Amino acid sequence: MRILAIETSCDDTSAAVVLNGRKVLSNLVSSQVDVHQKYGGVVPELASRKHIEMIVPIVREALERASITLKEIDGIAVTQGPGLVGSLLVGLSFAKSIAFATGIPIVGINHLEAHLSAIFLEKRPRFPYIGLVVSGGHTALFRVDGFGNYKRLGQTRDDAAGEAFDKVAKFLGLGYPGGPIIDKLSREGNPKAIRFPRATLGKDSLDFSFSGLKTAVVNYLRAHPEPVGGYPKNFISDIVSSFQEAVVDVLIRKTFQAVRQQGLKSVVLSGGVAANQLLRKRMVEEASDHKIRVYIPSPHFCTDNAAMVGVLGYEYLRRGIRSDFSLNAFSNLPL
């Protein structure tokens, strides 16, 4: 079954062709970083306009690179939420138009579920497992018992982890997106230089909170105004390294707390922040210490991409699950 997948939940326009939900025949992503960089974050109206500009060429090139035509496509999978409604509507409207014109079946996909399923493009974890989705818009823990069978165990009560990275980077004047910048700069700093707070939210809680950590970084910098001649060489790198250490500590602690509570033996890490090198390293080390299997997608499958949407398109369409033309976009779509 050949699935055409489309993803436009935020600021990346992506299209892919996936065979049987596992083999990626093509996977294109058009980034909008240059568009939003000067604003320090995604501007929804600009994102929507850029999606309108890029959706046709990206889908066309995805088909060409897969050496396939629309007549050979067996199904269409498209992200319907959660995300920026204006962005979602571009991909959703385009996908429905193709389905209407060709008669190809279509199915709407939850963006969070797509992240949780991205690992199946490369590995075959056995259900059930603990799934951690950590990105710019989401930080949540799930028990995953199968495709379409999820139990949310915990989520952020305020900022998502990736959002905290972006906000800290913006305050420090490091640029956008903040995650990759902090990841790189942190390697030059001392992660033990500053003891920033870690929010636990109670002994048994699997929820997250990063707003207080973000504020602690801001207050630390305000308490240490820039001296004449500038900050010492490693001052900023020590701050971001210590900040990143605090974020990763919380993510690791909560994930393996969920493993113990649920009595499971596998963890799947996903989402854009899953590309962070420290988080990947610490997750593998912790899993090894606890004799737990850990699965982490390649970095290009961690960030938003259409191939992960194609995994679910295959799983649902082959079961006869499909959407009609009332399919709509939702900024908040619980999983």
N, C-alpha and C positions, 0 to 999 in steps of 0.2 A: 504494500500500500504506500503510495507516494503522497506525502502531505506537503502542501504549501503553507508555511507558517508566517505570520505577520505579528510584529511586536512594536508598539508605539506608546508605551505606558508613560514615558517621561520625556527625555530629550535625545534618545537614540532611535533612529528609524532603522528597523531591521527586518529582513526577509530571509527565509531559508527553505530549502527543500530537503525533507528528511524521509528516508526509506525505512518502513516498518518500525518507526519510532526509535531507531537506534543508529542507523548509518546516515551521516551528514553528507548530502550530495553538494550542498552549498549553504553558506551562512554569511550574509553580508550585514555589516553594521555601519551606518552613517552617523558619526558623532557630531554633536552640536557644541562641543566644548568652546570652540572659538567664538560662537555666537553669545554664549552666556558668561564667558570668563570675566569680562569687564564689569559685570554686575555682581560677581561673587556668588552666584547661584542661578538656578534655572528661572527664567522669566516665562510663565505659562503661555502668554500670547505669542511670544517669539518662537517658542517651541512648536506650537500648533502650526504656525505659518511655515516653519522649516519642514515639518512633516509633510505638509501639502506639496511643497516643492520637491521633496525627495522620494515620496512613496512610489510613484510610477517607475522612475529609473531603477530604484533599488529592487523592486519586485521583478522587473524585467531582467535585470542582470542576474538575480538569483536563479531564475529559470534558465537563462543562457549558460551560466556556469555549471548547472546541473545537467546540461544538454537534454533539456526536456521542454515540452510545450504544455500549455494549459490543458490541451485535450488529453494529455497523459496524466494529469493530476487527479488523484482519487478523492481528495478531501482538503478542506481549508480549515486551519486553526488560527484563531486570532485572539489576542489579549483583550478582555473586556473590562478589566479592573483588577485590583485597585490601581489608581494612578491619577494623572492629570486628565480631567474629562475632555478638554479640548484636544489633547494629544491622542487619547484613546479613540475619540470619534473619527479621527482621520483614518487610522488603520482599520477600524471597525466598518466604517462606511465603504471604504475601498474593497474590503474583503466581501462584504455583503453584495456589493455591485457585481463582483466577479461571479459569486455564487448565483445571483439572480440571472445573469446573462448566460451562464454556462450550464446551470443545473447541478453543479458540483456541491455535495453536502458540506455544511459548515458547522463548526462548533466553537462556542466562546470559552476562553480559558482564563482561570484565575492566575494572576501574575505570581503570587506567592507559591501556588502549587507548581507552577512552571519552574521556579527556582529550586524547589524541593526535589523536582524530577530531573534536573539537568544532569545529575550524576549518571543517569542511565544512558547517556550518549557515549560514556566511556567505561563504566563499571556496572556490575550487577549486584548491588547490595540486596540482601534478603530482608523481607519484611518480617516482623516490625523493626523499626529503628527510630532513634531520636534524630529529629531534623532541626538544625539551627539555621534560620534565615536571618542574615545580618547585612543590611544595605543602607543606602542613604535615606530611605523612607520607612524601613521596617527593621525591627529586631524582635524575633519571636522564636519560641521553642514549641515543637510539635512532636507528638507521638504519631508515627506514620505506620499504619497497618496495611496499607495498600493504596493503589491509585483511587483517589476519591474518598479515602477513609482516613480522616485526620482528627486528632484531638489536640486542641491548643492547650499547652501546659503553662505558658507564660509569655508576656509581651512587655514592651517598653511602656512605661507610664507617662513618658514625656518625649524627649528627643530619641530618635533612633541613633545607633552607634555611628553610622556614616554621616548623619546630620551633625553630630557633635564634632566629627573630624572636620567637616566643612566650615563650621562656625568658628572653631578654634583657629584654623588656618586663616580664615578671613580676618579675625581679630588681630592676628600676628602679622598680617600683611604678606602672607606667603603665596596667595593665589588660589585659583580654583581649577579643578576639584581638589579638595583638601586631602582626601585619603591617600592617593599616590604620593603627593608632596611630603606629607608627614611620614609616611612609610619610608621614603628614601632618606629624608633628613634625620630621622630617628637613629639611623645606623651610625651617625657621627656623634650621638649624644650618650649620656649616662642615664639608663632607665631608673637608677636608684637615687638620682640626684635630688629629686623632690618627691615627697610622699603625698601624692594627691589622694583624695577620698575615694573609696569603693562603696557604692550603695548596695547593701544586702537586702533591705526591705523585709526583714524578718527571717527567722531560722529556716522555715520551710518554703518560703516564697521563691518562685521561679520567674518573677517579673524583673524587669530591668529599669534603671533610671540613670540617665547620663547628663541631665540638666545641671545637677549640683557639681559634677566633675567639671563641666564646661565653665561654670561660674567660678570655680576654684582656680582654674587657669587664668581667667580674666583678672581675678582679685590678686593673684600672685604677681602678675605683670604690673598691675597698678601700684602694688606695694614696692616694686623695684623699678622706679622710673629710669629711663635711659640716661646714663651719666655722660658727661662731656667726653667726646671722643668715641662714643658708642659702647654697646654692650661687649663684654668679653667674647672671645671667639666662639665658645661652645654654649653660651647662655641660652639662645633660642633652641638649639638642638637638644640641650638637656631638658628644656621644658616640654618639647613635643615628644621626646623619648619617654619621659616620665608619664606624660598624658597617655600615650599609646599603651604603655605598660599597664596602666590602671584599667583602660578599656578592655584589653585582652584578658587581664586577670579575672574580671567580672564575667566575661563571656565564657571562659574556660570553666570557672567555678560553677556557674549555673548549669552549663551543659552537662557536666558530669554529676551534678546533684540530681538532674533529671534522669540520667542513666541509672543511678542508684534507686531513686524513687520508683521507677517503672520496671526495674529488674531486667533491662535490655543489654545487649552486647554489641550494638552497632550504633555509630553516629555518622550522620551526613551533614557536612558543612556546606552552606550555599549562600548566594547573594554577593553583591559587589565587594563588600568588605572581606569576603572569603579569599580575595586575591591578596590581602595583606600578608606579607612574608612572616612577620612575627606570629600572627594568629595561626597560620598554617603550621609553622614549626612547633609552637606550643601545643596545638591540638594533637599533632602526631606524637609528641613526647608524652603528653598526659595519657593518651590512649594506650601507648605502650606500657606505661607504668601500671595501668589498671587492667591490662590484657583485654582491651576493647578494640574492635575493628573500627577504623575511621576511614571515611571516603570523602575526598575533596576534589571537585572538578578542576580541570585546567583553568588558569586565570581567565581565558577568553570565554569560557562557559559560565564563569561566576558573574560577570557583569551582564547587563540586559542584552539578550540576544534572542532571535526567533527560533533557533534550533531547539531550545528547551521547550518552547511552546509546541513544537512539532511532536515531541515525545508524547504529550498528553493528547494531542490531536489524534494520533494513531490509536492510543489506548481507548479513547472514548468512541471514536467513529467506528472502530472495528466491533464494538459492542452494540452498535446501532444508536448510540447517544448522539444527538445532533441538535442544533439550534434552528429556530425559524427566523423570519426576517424582522421580528420584533426585538431581536437581540440588541441590547443597549449597553452603554458604557456607565461605569459606576466608579466614583472616586474612592468609595469605601466598599469593599467587597469581602466580607469575612470568609475565612476558610475554616 
